[in-house]
Amino acid sequence: MPYCELITTNKTEAYDTMSLSHELAKIIEKIPGKEERWVMTHIEGGAKMAFAGCDEKPVALISLKSFGELGAEQYDMLTREFCTMAERLLAVPADRVYVTYEPVMHWGWNGSNF
């Protein structure tokens, strides 16, 4: 039940939102049991953001909520992959990308809870 949010200062109109969503899901799918069919995404481009006191350079925040806790090596892999994707597709340097994680212990869907 992953929910992934990508917020960036760069405009995302140049990219198909579904393509970006699919790229995020492909990264998340590298974690066993996290299939794209369960991934929900929110992509927001053109956000007003600053990093290190500067709002003139691109920046991105990628947040992942996932059912249950992941291992340290999985968090490391995800951060590496998300930063690489941000550089490749959004032209946001990896040193201007923050990635946050939130394990969720109670997750509801379709009228019930997991």
Phi and psi in degrees as a GROMACS rama.xvg file:
@    title "Ramachandran Plot"
@    xaxis  label "Phi"
@    yaxis  label "Psi"
@TYPE xy
-74.4891  142.306  PRO-2
-121.703  121.632  TYR-3
-121.832  129.854  CYS-4
-118.413  130.028  GLU-5
-120.006  117.16  LEU-6
-121.291  129.612  ILE-7
-143.074  155.486  THR-8
-76.4211  -25.246  THR-9
-71.463  146.4  ASN-10
-69.5914  138.964  LYS-11
-104.928  4.02106  THR-12
-60.8989  -28.7533  GLU-13
-68.9815  -14.7808  ALA-14
-115.744  142.094  TYR-15
-70.2804  124.465  ASP-16
-55.6474  -39.4011  THR-17
-67.1168  -33.2715  MET-18
-65.9876  -42.8091  SER-19
-63.4895  -43.1979  LEU-20
-60.1163  -42.8049  SER-21
-65.3127  -39.1631  HIS-22
-62.9488  -42.944  GLU-23
-61.3532  -45.2022  LEU-24
-63.5106  -38.3416  ALA-25
-61.0339  -37.1604  LYS-26
-67.9428  -47.1266  ILE-27
-63.5289  -34.2592  ILE-28
-63.142  -14.2785  GLU-29
-70.621  -11.6576  LYS-30
-91.3489  123.851  ILE-31
-53.5411  133.071  PRO-32
87.0308  -2.44751  GLY-33
-106.703  89.2565  LYS-34
-95.0025  148.959  GLU-35
-55.7237  -31.8015  GLU-36
-63.0392  -15.4709  ARG-37
-106.196  -3.61947  TRP-38
-83.8554  128.101  VAL-39
-110.805  136.407  MET-40
-124.911  155.431  THR-41
-135.204  120.316  HIS-42
-119.69  125.1  ILE-43
-130.289  116.553  GLU-44
-106.848  162.315  GLY-45
73.5249  21.9229  GLY-46
-73.2031  149.197  ALA-47
-85.189  106.975  LYS-48
-142.589  153.658  MET-49
-133.483  152.446  ALA-50
-140.88  132.59  PHE-51
55.4105  38.1455  ALA-52
73.9462  15.6288  GLY-53
-129.689  127.694  CYS-54
-114.39  14.7814  ASP-55
-97.8808  -9.49557  GLU-56
-112.255  151.967  LYS-57
-65.1511  150.189  PRO-58
-147.102  156.018  VAL-59
-146.656  148.839  ALA-60
-124.665  125.718  LEU-61
-118.915  121.789  ILE-62
-119.161  135.754  SER-63
-125.637  121.406  LEU-64
-102.816  131.332  LYS-65
-138.384  144.239  SER-66
-69.0948  114.284  PHE-67
86.6921  167.239  GLY-68
-84.9326  143.598  GLU-69
-103.299  168.459  LEU-70
-85.1595  159.458  GLY-71
-56.0715  -41.3094  ALA-72
-66.8084  -31.3544  GLU-73
-70.7031  -41.7134  GLN-74
-61.4456  -42.1843  TYR-75
-60.372  -46.0871  ASP-76
-63.0986  -45.2675  MET-77
-60.6764  -44.9792  LEU-78
-60.8775  -46.0633  THR-79
-59.0755  -46.5224  ARG-80
-67.1797  -43.5505  GLU-81
-62.7934  -43.0827  PHE-82
-64.5911  -41.0396  CYS-83
-62.3821  -42.8048  THR-84
-63.2358  -42.081  MET-85
-62.3672  -39.3798  ALA-86
-66.9972  -46.8737  GLU-87
-69.7542  -44.9344  ARG-88
-98.1443  -27.0798  LEU-89
-115.714  -3.01442  LEU-90
58.269  35.5909  ALA-91
-103.94  117.138  VAL-92
-59.216  145.059  PRO-93
-57.8254  -30.2679  ALA-94
-80.1152  6.77976  ASP-95
-123.926  25.5685  ARG-96
-121.079  127.822  VAL-97
-105.288  142.444  TYR-98
-125.703  127.005  VAL-99
-119.01  153.293  THR-100
-131.057  140.876  TYR-101
-138.266  107.028  GLU-102
-72.5928  136.042  PRO-103
-114.859  127.825  VAL-104
-93.123  -22.5945  MET-105
-125.715  121.904  HIS-106
-135.908  123.883  TRP-107
-101.069  147.313  GLY-108
-161.78  138.57  TRP-109
55.493  39.7459  ASN-110
83.7111  2.61486  GLY-111
-142.886  -175.741  SER-112
-124.744  150.584  ASN-113
